[in-house]
Amino acid sequence: MNEIDPNDHRDDLFSTPSDVALLQLLLADLHDDLAGRLGRYHYLIDHGRSLGSGGTLLFGGTVAHTALTEARSSFVHGNFAATILLCQSLAENTLAGFLHVAGEDLPPKVGFHDTLRRCSANGFLSSGEVTDLKRLADLRNPLSHFRNINDPDNLVRRSVTGGELAEDVLAQDAHFAIATAIRLMSKTPFRVG
């Protein structure tokens, strides 16, 4: 690895930092926001009490499992956009996987709204749950797809309109996303024990 000369002011964004500099960055990252991380971890524990005593049965395979694991980690570490994206992926894969295992004839690329419609028609999701899951998808979409500043779902626009920092808006959205995912995982077919 190339060492950075502290006296050389020509180093720029593309310079390779030393191992010591990288370690300093990692230690600072571990130290920053410890109280926030601890609070978010307790939030997961408190909300996770609704899960089955024997854990959770995940439909949707490796994708759903990975989304759940990474959503929890992202939430604790304050990676709120990632939390929202992963929670929506978890919901989509889990619900479609559940329908598939239940014998529902799904198209090869079933859309999320179609999945929600099918779950509602089967009486698996209440209208309130469908509303929350649609809201989750609505939070994900402007993070995945470009929205100009005139779009009311644009993060900066929501921040300005609400008089809050964009980071705070994302944090609130992530809390909603992870709580929605936990409520979904707490439903009878997913609870073990």
Backbone as a ProteinNet text record, in pm:
[ID]
protein_1_A
[PRIMARY]
MNEIDPNDHRDDLFSTPSDVALLQLLLADLHDDLAGRLGRYHYLIDHGRSLGSGGTLLFGGTVAHTALTEARSSFVHGNFAATILLCQSLAENTLAGFLHVAGEDLPPKVGFHDTLRRCSANGFLSSGEVTDLKRLADLRNPLSHFRNINDPDNLVRRSVTGGELAEDVLAQDAHFAIATAIRLMSKTPFRVG
[TERTIARY]
84.4	0	89.3	53.8	132	115	225.9	221.3	199.7	122.9	98.7	200.7	268.6	366	290.7	294.1	217.9	265.9	386.3	438.9	405.4	352.9	318.4	172.9	150.7	15.3	-52.9	10.6	-49	-142.2	-149.8	-241.7	-383.9	-461.7	-599.5	-692.6	-814.3	-917.7	-878.9	-798.6	-765.7	-634.4	-575.3	-453.8	-489.5	-396.6	-418.5	-376.1	-468.9	-431.4	-347.9	-272	-190.1	-280.1	-227	-302.3	-337.2	-246.2	-270.6	-384.5	-385.5	-492.9	-627	-627	-750.8	-797.7	-705	-739.6	-798	-741.8	-795.2	-938.4	-964.9	-1100.5	-1196.6	-1152.8	-1237.6	-1266.9	-1167.3	-1187.3	-1281.2	-1266	-1356.8	-1499.1	-1513.1	-1646.2	-1708.5	-1628.8	-1679.8	-1721.5	-1651.1	-1676.4	-1794.6	-1811	-1915.6	-2054.1	-2140.5	-2281.4	-2306.1	-2223.3	-2243.8	-2378.6	-2417.2	-2546.7	-2661.7	-2651.8	-2755	-2763.3	-2648.7	-2646.6	-2708.5	-2671.6	-2725.9	-2877.5	-2924.1	-3068.4	-3141.2	-3083.3	-3146.6	-3143.3	-3037.6	-3030	-3139.5	-3159.3	-3266.5	-3403.9	-3418.1	-3543.3	-3574.6	-3472.7	-3492	-3527.9	-3461.3	-3490.5	-3633.4	-3672.6	-3807.8	-3914.2	-3895.2	-3992.9	-3985.6	-3867.9	-3849.5	-3916.7	-3965.2	-4034.5	-4162.3	-4213.4	-4334.9	-4307.1	-4179	-4142.8	-4161.1	-4164.1	-4183	-4069.9	-4101.5	-3999.2	-3892.5	-3928.7	-3833.8	-3774.1	-3798.9	-3743.9	-3848.5	-3800.9	-3886.5	-3860.2	-3966.9	-3956.4	-3963.5	-3856.8	-3852.1	-3885.3	-3983.5	-4010.4	-3935.6	-3896.8	-3824.4	-3676.4	-3634.5	-3500	-3387.4	-3275.9	-3152.5	-3167.5	-3243	-3260.1	-3331.4	-3438.1	-3511.6	-3423.6	-3350	-3262.4	-3155.2	-3092.4	-2987.9	-3046.3	-3164.3	-3228.1	-3258	-3306.6	-3336.3	-3209	-3107.6	-2981.5	-2919	-2914	-2850.9	-2936.9	-3069.1	-3157	-3134.7	-3126.5	-3101.6	-2967.5	-2865.3	-2731.6	-2728.9	-2789.1	-2792	-2864.7	-2975.3	-3051.5	-2967.4	-2904	-2823	-2710.1	-2647.7	-2534	-2575.2	-2704.5	-2750.7	-2748.8	-2745.4	-2751.8	-2899.1	-2966.5	-3111.8	-3167.1	-3102.5	-3150.6	-3141.1	-3030.8	-3014.1	-3120.5	-3152.8	-3254.7	-3387.8	-3426	-3553.8	-3554.4	-3448.4	-3440	-3445.5	-3373.7	-3368.1	-3498.9	-3565.1	-3693.3	-3798.5	-3798.2	-3894.2	-3861.4	-3733	-3692.5	-3733.1	-3713.2	-3753.5	-3903	-3982.9	-4128.5	-4169.1	-4112.9	-4150.1	-4114.7	-3993.5	-3950.3	-4019.9	-4042.9	-4108.7	-4253	-4325.2	-4466.3	-4482.2	-4401	-4409.9	-4367.2	-4264.3	-4222.7	-4331.9	-4401.1	-4511.6	-4623.1	-4658.9	-4762.7	-4720.2	-4594.2	-4542.5	-4553	-4508.8	-4514	-4658.7	-4748.7	-4890.7	-4959.7	-4886.4	-4941.1	-4998.7	-4979.6	-5028.6	-4949.8	-5019.8	-4954.8	-4908.5	-4781.3	-4725.6	-4655.2	-4661	-4580.9	-4432.1	-4344.2	-4200.3	-4146	-4201.7	-4158	-4280.2	-4329	-4449.6	-4416.3	-4500.6	-4482.6	-4529.9	-4478.3	-4510.6	-4658.5	-4715.2	-4856.6	-4945.8	-4905.6	-4978.8	-4967.6	-4849.1	-4829.4	-4918.6	-4922.9	-5007.9	-5155.1	-5195.1	-5334.9	-5370.3	-5280.2	-5304.1	-5309.1	-5218.2	-5217.1	-5343.2	-5391.1	-5513.5	-5634.3	-5639	-5750.6	-5757.4	-5641.9	-5637.3	-5663.8	-5683.7	-5709.2	-5584.4	-5467.2	-5343.4	-5302.7	-5330.2	-5296.2	-5423	-5427.3	-5539.4	-5521	-5624.2	-5613.1	-5509.3	-5498.1	-5396.2	-5255.6	-5236.6	-5104.4	-5069.2	-5167	-5143.2	-5105.9	-5175.8	-5145.4	-5001.8	-4960.5	-4823.1	-4720.3	-4747	-4652.3	-4645.1	-4757.2	-4753.8	-4674.4	-4690.5	-4611.7	-4463.3	-4428.1	-4288.2	-4234.7	-4312.8	-4271.3	-4259.3	-4349	-4344.2	-4221.7	-4172.6	-4050	-3927.6	-3934.4	-3822.3	-3807.2	-3917.9	-3911.9	-3829.3	-3846.1	-3764	-3616.8	-3585.6	-3445.3	-3383.7	-3466.8	-3418.4	-3425.5	-3521.6	-3546.7	-3540.6	-3477.6	-3461.1	-3595.3	-3602.4	-3716.4	-3660.1	-3708.5	-3656.9	-3717.2	-3666.4	-3703.6	-3851.8	-3917.7	-4060.2	-4149.8	-4094	-4172.3	-4189.9	-4312.4	-4333.5	-4265.4	-4225.4	-4157.2	-4005.4	-3953.1	-3809.7	-3765.8	-3656.3	-3611.7	-3583.3	-3515.5	-3484.9	-3613.8	-3706.7	-3835.5	-3909.7	-3913.4	-3979.3	-3910.7	-3778.7	-3702.4	-3738	-3739.5	-3769.9	-3914.8	-4005.5	-4148.3	-4175.7	-4110.1	-4131.8	-4046.5	-3952.5	-3865.4	-3771	-3729.1	-3639	-3517.5	-3409.7	-3293.3	-3327.3	-3268.4	-3293.1	-3254.8	-3147.9	-3105.4	-3212.5	-3281.2	-3387.8	-3509.2	-3539.1	-3649.4	-3618.1	-3495.3	-3454.7	-3458.7	-3417.1	-3419.3	-3562.5	-3655.5	-3796.1	-3850	-3816	-3859.8	-3802.2	-3675.6	-3611.9	-3676.7	-3712.5	-3783	-3916.5	-3988.2	-4113.9	-4087.7	-3984.7	-3954.7	-3920.5	-3833.7	-3793.5	-3908.9	-3989.9	-4106.3	-4207.7	-4226.7	-4318.3	-4267.3	-4137.8	-4078.9	-4094.7	-4073.6	-4087.3	-4232.5	-4326.2	-4468.1	-4503.8	-4448.9	-4474	-4417.8	-4295.2	-4231.1	-4298.9	-4380.7	-4451.1	-4584.1	-4622.7	-4751	-4742.4	-4855.6	-4865.5	-4785.7	-4790.4	-4716.2	-4564.6	-4515.8	-4371.8	-4317.1	-4403.8	-4359.2	-4334.5	-4223.5	-4191.5	-4198.1	-4284.7	-4296.2	-4399.3
-116.6	0	123.3	224.6	347.3	428	476.5	563.4	706.8	781.8	922.3	1005.4	1089.6	1179.7	1298.2	1318.5	1428.2	1564.8	1571.7	1700.5	1725.2	1625.1	1638.6	1681.6	1803.9	1859.9	1830.5	1745.8	1711.4	1591.7	1530.5	1417.8	1466.1	1382.8	1420.9	1306	1318	1220.2	1079.4	1069.1	938.5	882.1	948.6	897	777.6	688.3	569.7	600.3	591.4	619.6	505.9	538.3	436.1	347.1	232.6	142.5	210.7	291.4	363.1	463.5	533.5	628.9	557.2	441	363.2	314.8	270.1	225.4	341.1	460.9	577.4	606.3	592.5	613.2	508.5	382.5	275.9	295.5	333.5	356.4	473.7	578.5	692.9	651.8	568.5	522	435.2	352.2	269	353.4	461.9	546.6	640.9	692.6	792.1	733.2	809.6	778.3	648.6	621.9	500.7	501.9	617.6	626.7	602.3	655.8	634	488.2	425.7	283.6	197.8	228.4	153.3	170.8	292.9	319.3	243.6	240.8	169	18.2	-30.8	-172.9	-209.4	-125.4	-148.9	-140.4	-50.2	-38.8	-172.6	-233.2	-363.1	-470.9	-470.2	-569.5	-552.7	-428.8	-402.6	-444.6	-408	-444.4	-592.4	-650.9	-792	-887.1	-836	-920.7	-980.2	-918.5	-969.4	-1088	-1114	-1228.4	-1356.7	-1467.6	-1595.1	-1626.3	-1696.2	-1731.9	-1822.4	-1896.1	-1983.8	-1921.1	-1794	-1724.6	-1697.9	-1681.3	-1644.4	-1737.1	-1782.3	-1863.3	-1768.2	-1764.6	-1672.9	-1745.3	-1693.9	-1736.8	-1638.6	-1679.4	-1589.4	-1621	-1724.9	-1778.1	-1687.4	-1706.5	-1636.6	-1485.9	-1440	-1295.6	-1236.3	-1300.1	-1249.2	-1254.4	-1363	-1374.6	-1266.5	-1247.1	-1144.9	-1006.3	-980.7	-849.8	-825.3	-925.9	-911.3	-883.8	-963.3	-948.5	-811.1	-771.8	-644.5	-524.9	-540.4	-430.8	-400.8	-505.5	-484.8	-416.5	-464.6	-406.7	-262	-238.3	-102.5	-6.9	-51.9	31.7	67.6	-31	-6.2	91.2	77.6	162.3	296.8	321.6	452	468	356.6	359.7	351.1	465.5	466.8	443	495.6	468.2	318.6	257.4	112.6	35	80.6	14.1	12.5	125.1	136.2	43.5	47.7	-36	-184.5	-222.5	-362.8	-411	-326.4	-366.9	-390.2	-308	-328.2	-456.2	-483.3	-608.1	-728.5	-717.3	-824.4	-851.1	-745.9	-762	-824.1	-774.1	-823.7	-970.6	-1008.2	-1146.4	-1240.9	-1196.4	-1281.2	-1308.9	-1204.9	-1223.8	-1307.4	-1279.5	-1358.1	-1503.2	-1521.6	-1657.5	-1731.9	-1662.6	-1722.7	-1765.4	-1677.8	-1711.9	-1831.6	-1833.3	-1943	-2075.8	-2078.6	-2201	-2243.1	-2145.5	-2175.3	-2226.6	-2233.2	-2288.7	-2186.8	-2060.1	-1953.8	-1958.8	-1948.6	-1949.2	-1806.1	-1778.6	-1644.6	-1633.9	-1515.9	-1495.5	-1495.3	-1516	-1522.7	-1396.9	-1280.9	-1155.3	-1084.8	-1133.2	-1075.8	-938.8	-841.4	-707.8	-700	-603.3	-591.3	-561	-472.2	-438.5	-558.9	-640.5	-763.9	-860	-869.5	-953.9	-907.6	-776.6	-722.1	-752	-736.7	-763.3	-909.1	-998.5	-1142.1	-1175.9	-1117.7	-1143.3	-1088.7	-976.6	-918.1	-1003.1	-1047.7	-1129.9	-1262.8	-1315.6	-1440.8	-1420.1	-1294.7	-1264.6	-1269.8	-1274.3	-1280.2	-1142.8	-1038.6	-902.3	-821.9	-744.8	-653.7	-529.4	-448.8	-326.6	-232.3	-228.7	-146	-192.5	-323.6	-378.3	-348.5	-359.8	-327	-179.9	-93.3	49.7	75.4	11.8	29.8	-22.8	-135.9	-192.9	-109.8	-50.1	42	167.2	214.9	331.1	297.1	177.3	134.2	136.3	84.5	87.1	231	317.1	458.9	528.9	483.5	540	490.5	366.8	309.3	369.8	389.6	430.2	555.6	665.7	783.2	766.7	663.6	634.7	551.7	473.4	387.9	454.4	543.7	605.8	757.1	822.6	968.1	1039.2	1136.2	1226.7	1368.2	1454.9	1591.4	1666.2	1782.2	1858.2	1896	1896.3	1930.2	1815.4	1696.2	1580.5	1584.7	1572	1579.3	1467	1358.1	1248.1	1262.7	1365.8	1393	1420.2	1357	1368.3	1512.5	1586.6	1726.6	1807.2	1783.6	1854.9	1821.6	1695.2	1655.3	1720.6	1729.3	1791	1938.9	2010.6	2153.9	2176.3	2100.5	2115.1	2088.3	1988.2	1952.2	2031.5	2111.3	2189.2	2103.7	1990	1897.9	1870	1828.2	1785.2	1657.6	1641.5	1521.7	1395.9	1403.6	1289.3	1249.7	1350.3	1321.4	1259.5	1305.9	1247.4	1100.9	1074.3	936.3	850.5	905.8	829.7	791.9	885.4	855.9	749.4	762.4	663.9	525.9	521.5	393.2	329.8	410.8	356.9	294.7	364.2	309.4	180.2	179.6	63.3	-58.9	-42.7	-158	-205.7	-113	-152.6	-228.1	-184	-251.7	-392.1	-404.6	-536.8	-629.6	-578.1	-661	-703.4	-611.1	-648.2	-757.5	-747.8	-850.4	-984.6	-983.7	-1107.6	-1165.1	-1084.3	-1128.7	-1196.4	-1197.1	-1258.5	-1410.9	-1470.2	-1612.5	-1707.3	-1699.3	-1800.6	-1789.5	-1673.4	-1652.4	-1676.8	-1668.6	-1685.6	-1832.4	-1860.8	-1996.8	-1998	-2081.8	-2093.1	-2002
0	0	0	-73.7	-79.6	48.2	100.7	218.2	171.9	248.6	216.8	291.3	218.8	279.3	336.8	470.7	529.7	483.6	429.7	382.3	235.3	169.4	27.8	17.8	-22.1	-29	-162.8	-243.3	-372.1	-361	-242.9	-224.7	-249.1	-311.2	-339.2	-304.6	-348.2	-318.9	-363.6	-468.2	-523.8	-469.3	-372.1	-310.1	-223.3	-210.4	-129.3	12.9	109.1	247.7	305.9	405.8	471.4	556.4	597.9	684.5	816.3	867.4	992.7	974.1	862.6	835.4	822.8	758.3	747.5	884	966.5	1100.9	1182.3	1167.4	1237.8	1193.5	1064.3	1013.7	1069.8	1072.8	1125.4	1273.8	1351.3	1494.5	1519	1439.9	1453.6	1418	1314.2	1273.7	1383	1447.9	1556.1	1676.5	1698.8	1815.6	1794.8	1675	1648	1669.5	1730.8	1748.6	1826	1925.2	2005.4	2076.4	2130.6	2200	2102.8	1982.6	1881.1	1840.4	1821.8	1784.6	1894.9	2018.1	2130	2138.6	2118.7	2120.5	2010.5	1891.7	1780.8	1803.8	1867.6	1900.3	2000.1	2101.4	2198.8	2131.8	2035.7	1960.2	1891.9	1831	1765.6	1867.5	1980.1	2083.7	2133.3	2162.6	2213.3	2112.5	1986.6	1883.9	1848.4	1865.2	1832.6	1929.6	2041.5	2138.4	2079.3	1973.7	1910.9	1818.5	1791.2	1707.3	1787.6	1720.1	1788.9	1884.7	1991.6	2090.9	2030.1	1924.9	1856.9	1732.7	1711.3	1595	1489.7	1369.1	1257.2	1140	1077.4	956.9	838.6	760.4	647.2	517.5	448.3	311.7	223	106.1	17.7	8.9	78.4	63.3	107.6	42.3	76.9	64.4	-34.9	-53.6	67.6	112.9	229.2	354.1	372.8	489.5	488.5	374.3	362	385.8	330.1	349.6	497.1	567.4	710.1	789.7	767.4	840.6	814.9	689.2	655.3	693.8	692.5	736.3	883.4	965.2	1108.5	1130.7	1064.8	1080.1	1030.9	916.2	860.7	954.1	1011.3	1103.1	1225.3	1286.1	1405.6	1373.7	1258.1	1221.6	1162	1152.6	1104.7	954	882.7	736.3	696.5	705.6	698.2	558.4	456.2	319.5	291.5	331.6	312.5	389.7	510	590.3	516.8	460.4	388.7	268	189.6	69.9	106	208.8	248.8	309.9	387.2	446.6	339	236.9	128.3	52.8	30.3	-35.4	48.8	180	270.6	260.1	265.9	257.8	124.7	18.1	-115.2	-133.2	-95.3	-112.3	-15.8	106.9	205.5	166.1	127	91.5	-35.7	-136.7	-260.2	-233.3	-150.5	-115	-39.8	50	123.4	28.3	-65.6	-163.7	-247.9	-287.4	-369.7	-295	-169.8	-89	-64.7	-55.2	-32.5	-158.8	-270.8	-393.5	-489.7	-460.3	-549.2	-679.9	-791.1	-922.6	-953.4	-927.5	-945.9	-1080.5	-1141.9	-1263	-1227.1	-1324.5	-1295.5	-1226.9	-1258.5	-1196.7	-1139.8	-1028.9	-970.1	-910.2	-938.5	-883.9	-739.6	-666.6	-525.3	-503.5	-584.2	-566.4	-597.6	-694.1	-723.4	-605.1	-547.7	-429.8	-315.2	-291.9	-185.1	-212.7	-337.6	-374.1	-346.7	-384.5	-363.7	-213.8	-135.9	9.4	74.7	27.4	81	43.2	-81.9	-129.5	-54	-14.4	61.5	210.4	251.1	390.9	477.8	415.5	492.4	545.2	467.9	509.5	529.2	636	659.6	572.8	563	483.3	543.9	677.3	741.9	710.7	708	673.9	528.7	441.2	300.2	286.8	359.1	355.5	401.3	511.5	560.1	461.2	399.4	303.4	175.2	136.2	21.1	56	178.8	222.5	220.4	266.3	262.6	119.6	25.4	-115.5	-165	-119.3	-158.9	-100.6	12.7	69.5	-6.8	-53.5	-127.6	-266.6	-334.7	-475.4	-501.6	-426.9	-455.5	-417.3	-340.6	-312.1	-424	-492.5	-601.4	-737.3	-753.7	-883.4	-869.3	-962.8	-957.8	-950.4	-863.3	-852.9	-851.2	-940.5	-937.3	-818.6	-792.5	-673.2	-671.6	-785.3	-790.6	-746.1	-738.9	-696.5	-545.2	-496.4	-350.7	-272.6	-340.1	-272.5	-270.9	-338.6	-338.6	-195.1	-151.9	-13.3	26.8	-57.4	-25.3	-13.3	-102.3	-96.6	32.7	67.9	192.9	312.3	307.9	415	429.4	319.1	320.9	361.8	302.8	333.9	481.6	536.3	676.6	774.2	722.3	809	891.6	835.3	904.9	817.4	881	805.7	728.8	612.1	531.9	610	689.3	769.7	870.8	926.2	1022.5	954.3	834.5	757.2	727.9	683.8	655.5	781.4	894.3	1019.7	1056.4	1043	1072.3	976.9	849.7	750.6	781.7	824.4	857.1	979.4	1079.5	1195.8	1152.7	1065.9	1015	938.2	853.1	768.9	852.8	952	1032	1119.3	1169.4	1250	1164.2	1040.9	949.2	918.3	894.6	867.2	987.4	1107.1	1227.5	1246.7	1224	1236.1	1135.7	1015	913.8	959.4	1010.6	1055.4	1179.7	1247.2	1368.1	1337.9	1211.8	1175.5	1194	1217.7	1252.3	1163	1031.6	955.1	969.9	1015.4	1024.1	1164.5	1264.2	1404.4	1434	1497	1539.1	1692	1745.2	1890.7	1951.1
[MASK]
+++++++++++++++++++++++++++++++++++++++++++++++++++++++++++++++++++++++++++++++++++++++++++++++++++++++++++++++++++++++++++++++++++++++++++++++++++++++++++++++++++++++++++++++++++++++++++++++++

